[in-house]
Amino acid sequence: MNITRENIDALNAVVKVDIEKGDYADKVEKILSDYRKTANIPGFRKGHVPMGMVKKQYGKAVLVDEVNKLLQDALHKYLTEEKLDVLGNPLPKAQDDLNWDADNFTFEFELGLTPEFEVKLKGKKAITHYNIVADDKMINDQVENIQKQYGKLISKNEIAENDEITGTFVNEEKEINNTTTLTLDKLKGKVNAKKFIGAKVGDVITLKTKGLFNDDHDLMNYLKVSHDDAHGLAIDVDFAITEVNTRELADLDQELFDKLFGKGVVTSVTELKDKIKEDAAKQFVQQSDQKLLNDVTEYLVESTKFDLPAEFLQKWIQTAGEEPLNEEQAKEEYEKSEKAMRYQLIESKLIVDNNLQINFEDLKAYTHEMIKGQMAQFGQMNPSEKELDDISARILSNQDEVKRLSEQLTSQKLLAFYKENANLKTKELSYDKFVKEVYGS
């Protein structure tokens, strides 16, 4: 067997594999001999079928199978030994004139090669790393929400601004008949809210669905309509009031603190606010980190310039999925996934160049910490090493879980690397301002 490579350009190559009769003949002969021992052919006793008949019936299929196995093994070994970084999989070049009755065969494969490039993590323009803090308004609102949640419901007859209103939305034409509970802050505009203020149990209010709620998606919950129907829904609905309740705020006392955090953990309103601020900060870190990861990813893709073997990749995409695609579909799929391909190459280079690979011990330690966190939620604060080992062994025996946890740990390592090495500027702001600045709402 002989394997040669011709580099078409920096991103494309063709590998030629020459297979001679001596490479496969003994293997084919042995398989056919084994077939002969077990073949059931009418007119012949088992094991006494003429070899010529066995070859005539099975020879071509066995030859094709063995040559293909030999071909795939040789190609894999060649790519490994030559340390070729290829994209996708080798694509066999069409051979309409392939003669399986010949002794020697030649096969050619197209390769898409990984481009060479440099990654510059420190750009001229600094990337913003947000430090989100819980401001006094947010903390006070959270305290009030807790008081409402644990407060007493007091039934009343007439609606005031902060009441909880239970009733039934009805529209016969659209077959809407849904009982629900809402608060006036969900409604859009003062006109809708005014229709409720002063209304009493037993009253029926007629409302227009267009512009009824601050978020049109609330129509799905309160009227039980589909997502498609919720958008642009413009009908009249009747709301029959069946119940009105106001909430008496719970006292900020030790009984409430113990119910929320455990006995004696929080002993004052000041400590309660500190705890809310601390818990909020943990959640904010996750959002800030995700935003940073997204922004650094975007910067790296935009600033790291290199070409891809686009034509090869589009050909590969045609046959890579469960269903084959035509040229136009493959081109469209390539255009949608090109950005992700680029980042995968950049990420892989960063991981290799900076020794950020994860090993089994890293994954095991990460799994242990995850398990500890989950057990702590149920009051098990000090699990033994044996417990952790047993649970993590079960988790890591599942390949899907290994993949998921590996991706999480890789993201953590990259994030830490970005924080240390990228050109970042810190910006502190409240959560509301963060949402407005980042998402525009």
N, C-alpha and C positions, 0 to 999 in steps of 0.2 A: 504494500500500500504506500502511496505517495501523496502528501498534502502540500500544496503550494498556495501562496497568497499574492494577489495583485492589488496594490493600493490604487484605487481610481483617483481619489483625492484625500484630503485630510479627514473626511467624514464618511467615506464609502470605500469598501473593499470587496473583492470577490475571492472566495476560497474554493480551490479546485481539489477534489478528492478522487484519486485514481485507485480503483480496486481491481486486483488481479484474481484469477481463479484460485491461486494458492492461498488467498486470504480467507476464502469461505468454503472451499470444496470439501475439506474433511468434516466440517460441522454439518454441512448439508447431507453428506453421505451417512453420517451417524444418525441423524434425525430420520432419514428415509429408512435406514436399517431398523430402527426402533418401530417405525410405522409398519414395516413388513411383518414384524413379530406379532402385532396386535390387530392388523387390518382384517376386517370382515368383508370379503368380496365373494359373491356367489360363485360356486363352482370350485373353490379352493379351500383347503383346510387352513385354519389359523396358523400363521408362521410359515406357510408354504406358497405364498403368493409370489409369482415371478417378480424379481426386482425391476425388470423393464416395465411391468404393468404399474408398479408402485410409483416409479419415476414419472410415468406418463400421467397418472392421476394426481399425484401430489407434488411432483418435482418443481414445477414453476412457482407454486404458492410458497413452498419451503424456501426456495432460492430467494424470492423477493423479500420474504420476511427476514431471513438471515442477513442479506445484504443491507437492508434498512437498519437492522440492529447494529451491525458492524459500522455502518455509516454514522449513526447518531453517537455511538460510543467514541469513535475516532474524532469526530468533530468536537465533542465536549472536551476530550482530552487535549486536543490541539489548542482550543481557546484558553484552557486553564494553563497549559504549559507556556504558551506565548504571552500570557497575562494580558490578553486583549479585553479592554472594556467596551462591551458592545451594548447597544440600545435595542430593546425588544429581543427577538430571536432571529437566528439566521433564516433567510428566506430561500428556499430552493428555486433555482431558475428552471423555467419550463423546458422539458425535453420531450417533444412530441415524437421524435424519431428514436427513442430509447429501445434498443433491441435486447430483450431478456434472453435470447438464445445465444448471445455472444458469451465469450469467456471473461472478457475484461469490460469494466464499466467506468465511466467518468461522470462525476456529479459536480455541479457548481452551486455555490450558495452566496447570496448577497449579504453583506454585513453593514450595519449602521454603527459607526464608531463614535465613542464618547468624545466630545470636543475637549481640547485643552484650553484652560482659562484661569485667570487669577481672581480671587475674591478680595475686595477691599472693604472691610467692615466699617472703617472710619471714614465717613463722608464729610464733605465740607460743611453741609448743613446739618445741624444737630437734630436728632429725633427726640420728640417730647416724650418724657416718661412721667406720667401723671401720678401725683401723690394725692389721692382722694381722701378727704377728711369729712367726718360727720359734724356739721355745724349745729349751733344751738337749736335752730328751728327744727332740723331733722330729729334731733334727740328728743325735744319736747313733744313733737308729733308722735314719736314712737311711744313715749310714756303715756300719752293720751290714748293711743290705740290699745295699749295694754290695759289701761283702766276700762276702756269700752268693752274689750274682749272678756274681761273677768267681772264686769259690772252686772247689775241686775236689769232685766227687762221689765219695764213698767207699761202695762197696757193703757191706752187712752183712746179717745173717740175722734179727736180732731188733729190734722197733720200740722206740725211745725217744721222748721227748717232742718233739724238734724235727726229727724225720726226715721225709723225703719218701717217701710210700707209694704204690706203683703196684699196681693190682689191677683186678678186674672186678666191677661191680655186676650182679646177675642177679635177675630175677623173671620166671618163665615166663608167669604169667597176664597181666601187663602188657607182655610181650614186651620186657623191659628186659635188655639185654646190652651193657654199655658199659665199655670199659677206660679208666681215667683215673688221674691222679696227684693226690694231695691231701696237705695237712698238717693236723695235729690242731687248729690254731688256727681252722680253718673249722668245726669241729664245735661244736654247742651243748651246753653242760653237761659236767660232769666224768664222768658215767656213761658217755656215749658214748666219751669219750677213753680211759677206763680199759679198755674192751674191746679197744683197740688196743695199749696199753702191754704189752710182753712178748710179744705175738703174733709168730709167725715166718712166713717165706716158706713158702707151701703151706697155711697155715691159712685157714679160712673163718669169717668173722664174720657173725652174723645181726644186722641192725639194723632199727629201726623208722624209716620215713621221716618220720613226724610229729615235729617238733622235732629233726631230725637235724642241720641246719645253722643257723648264726646267721641266715642269710638264706634264706628258702624258695626264692628265685630260683636259688640254687646247685643245687637239684635239677635244673634245666633243663640245667646244664652237666655235672654229674657223672653223672646218670642218663640224660641225653638224652631228657627228656620235654617235652611242650609247656608253654607258659605256663599254660594253663588247668588242665592236669593237675597242675602243680607246687603250685598253691594247694589246700590241704586234702588232699593226698595222704597216705593213712594205710595203708601196706602194709608187709610185711616184705620186706627185700632181703638177699641174701647178698653178701658182699664177699670175693672170693678173692684173697689177697695173693700177688702174683707177684714183687715186687721191693721192697727197702727200701734207701734211700740216706741218708747224712748228708752235710752239706756242711762241708768244711774251709774256714774263712774265709780269704779271700785276704789276703796281707800288705799293709799300708798302706805301700807303698814307691814309689819313683820310677817303676818300670815300670808300676804300676797308675795312678798319677797321669797319666802320659803317655798311657796308653791311653784314659783318660776325657776329658782336656781338651786334648791336644796336648803336644808336647815342651816342657818347661820352664815351662808356664803355671802349674802348681801344684807346689810343691816340699816341702810339709810337711803334716802332719795339720791343723795350725791353719789353713793356707791352704785345705785341702780343706773344712773346716767353714765357713770364711768364704764359699767359693764356693757351697756348698749353701745357706747362709743367703741369699746374694744372689739365686740362682736362684729360691728359694722366695718371696722378697719380690716378685719380678716376677709370679709366678703369683697371689700373694695380692692384689696391687693390682687385678688383673682381677676377682677375686671380690668384693673390697671395692667397687670401682666399680660393678659390676653390681647389688650390693645397694643401694647409694646411689641408683642410677638408678631401681630398682624402688620404693624408699621415697619418693623425691621425686615420682615419677609418681603413686603412690597418694595422697600428700598433696594434690597439685594437683587430682586428680579429685574428692577428697572436699571440698576447701575452696573450689573455684571453682564457685559456684552459678549455673546458668542453665537455662532451659527449652529443649527441642528441639521441632521440629514433628513430634511422635511419629506422629500419624495419617498425615501425608504420607509420612514415612519408611517406615512399614509398607506403605503402598501401593506405594511405589517398590521396596521389597525384593521384593514379589511378582513383579515383572517384570525385576529387575536381573540375576538369575543365569542360568545356562545352562538350568535347568529352572524353569518358573513355579511359584510357591507359592500355596497358598490363604491366606485371612486368618489362620487359626490358626497355620499354619506361619510366616508372615511376622511375626506378633507374637512368636512364640517366638524367631525369629532376631534380631529387633530387641532383645529383652531381653538376649540373649547378647552382642550387639555394641555395646550402648549405651555401655558404659564406654569401649571402644576409640574410639568416635566422639567422645566427650567429650574424651579425651586428645588425639586428632588435632587438634581445634579449638584446644585450649589450647596445644599444641606449635606449631601454625602461627602463632598470635598471638605467642607468645614469640619465634619466629624473626624474624617481620616487625618487631615493635616494638623488637627489640634488634640488628637487622642481623646475624643469624646465618646468613643465606643462604649457600649455597656456590656458587661459580662454577667454570668449567672449569679455571682455573688452580689453584684449591684442589684439585680432584679429581685433576688431573695430578700435583701435588706429593705428594698422599697416595698415589697409585698408585706413584710413584717410590720412596717410602719403603718401601712394601710389597714391591716388587720387590727392593730392596736387602737387606731382611731375609731374603727367601727365598734370594737368591743367596749371602748370607753363610753360610747353613747348609751350602752345598756348597763353601765355601772361596774364593768369588769376592768379595773384600772391596772392590775398587775398580772397579766397572763404569763405563764411560764414559757421558757424557751421551747419546751417540748410541744406545748399547745400551738405556739406560733409556727414551729417547724411542720407539724402535722397538717395544719390548715393551709399553710403556704404550699406544701407538697401537693395537696389536692387541687389548689388553684392552678399551680404551674404545670399540672399534668394535662390541662386543657390548652390546646394550641391557640385557640381564639383568645383566651385570656392572656396568654404569654404575649401575643401580638399586641393586644390592647395596652397592657401594662408597659411593654417595651416602648411603645409610641409615646405614652405619657412620660416615662422616665427620660426618653430622648429629648422631648420638648422641654423638660425641666433643666436638663444639662445645657441645652442650647440657650435657653432663657438666661441662665446664670452666666454663660459665656458672653452673651450680648450685653448684659448689664455691666460686665467688667471691661469689655473691649470696644463696644460701639461708641460713637459720638452722641452722647445723650445730654439733654437738659431737663432738669426736674421742674415740674410746674404743680404747685399745690392749689387745690380748689375744692369746693364742696361738691357733693354728688350731683345735685341739681345742675350746677354749672358745668360739670363734666359731661352730663347727658346732653345738655344744650350745645356745648362746643363740639362734641364728637358726633352726635347723631342729629343735631339740629332740631331737637324738640324737647 
